[in-house]
């Protein structure tokens, strides 16, 4: 499988979902082109991009030489495959390019299904809930305590589930990873949100295993390179007690976020 | 398939959108199953509740659905999307409802991931803030209009994306979300799609391809049977 040099383009921005893919690509040591998208100008809603991802969201990945024949003719070169949704992209990358199981597990193992569960747990739970937490803690024009409480509390519940899982892995298997005995796309997908828990108003005091695991994942070769694609995060290591810095970042993002919501409403 | 032992399904026969996905697929595949009704309570002392340690040992997230498969060393699988993938991988050997190759499997994964990260959580938030017996019952007042609108608009945007995609599929001669047949991608989108028109009554008329798809889904025997077995949804 995947004997020839991969020909991949990643459409991304410095966001938790975008960096999941650049980190996986770095760890798998796969060459790829980066196409940064400017969220501030709503580039992800332009027709050329919605032809790649009809949902108009980041990230998306194009495999220009996927491992299957063109549907029109088996002799012509394969048509590019466009993939949306970070969970689907990660599952594709490990199915097709992770033959040595650096970030995944044998398909007929119990660990494979555990990995799929935790990836989907992040896609369906932690991502959407912490995403709303970000919105109501940082960007909403009006402070609404019960909306903040709802999403901060649900995110905390999810971190409690993660803390319990890491405890189980440590005690039963002597492992520091979410699944099995090595880092996998389950760790990558959760980590890209977990490093911004505090930004979403979720303090991780008392989540000792989650905090240690965050450091462990940060030390995996390829993570540092991948997390800085397409550029280093403006929030990286930010002192969230620095009101001037936080306000500057929020004001810079709030404008295009609220404008994006307005455009969606009128679409 | 007579040698297959019944798969245990932990679910809830009420108005909760995730368990029906699993029941629909089990019926489509003709698999035997035993349904175990779980009480939807956060109280960890309730024996049959979803937060009791007897259930969090199966699903640490304390949510339904989950399954235990006695045919595969009693493996526990949770997260509805993972269960759909698992059942397809293990039991749908001729790819009737799942991807026959990596390309089809990837397209199915895209639409399932979009369902679980978009349609489901955003629909859930829209209902929470707009249905009186949820948010208002807890706080004694309506949420500000702009909060309700935030989620309503996002739900509408998501169905708009699905509608446009179904139109493209139609142009290729397909009635389904992926490929040329009913797959687990369609199954995943069914339960919320059936609920949402009651809360946004003009949505279906505005999105004809989505409306036609939903009518096709509703007409499937496996869908009819599943919903006939559920208690009438109290929210409708």
Interface residues (C-beta under 8 A of the other chain):
Chain A: X54 X55 X56 X66 X67 X68 X81 X83 X84 X85 X86 X87 X88 X91 X92 X95 X96 X110 X113 X116 X117 X120 X121 X123 X124 X125 X127 X128 X129 X132 X142 X144 X146 X147 X150 X158 X161 X164 X165 X168 X261 X264 X265 X267
Chain B: X60 X61 X62 X73 X75 X77 X78 X79 X81 X82 X85 X86 X101 X102 X103 X105 X106 X109 X110 X112 X113 X114 X116 X117 X118 X120 X121 X122 X125 X128 X135 X138 X139 X143 X144 X146 X147 X149 X150 X153 X154 X157 X158 X160 X161 X164 X165
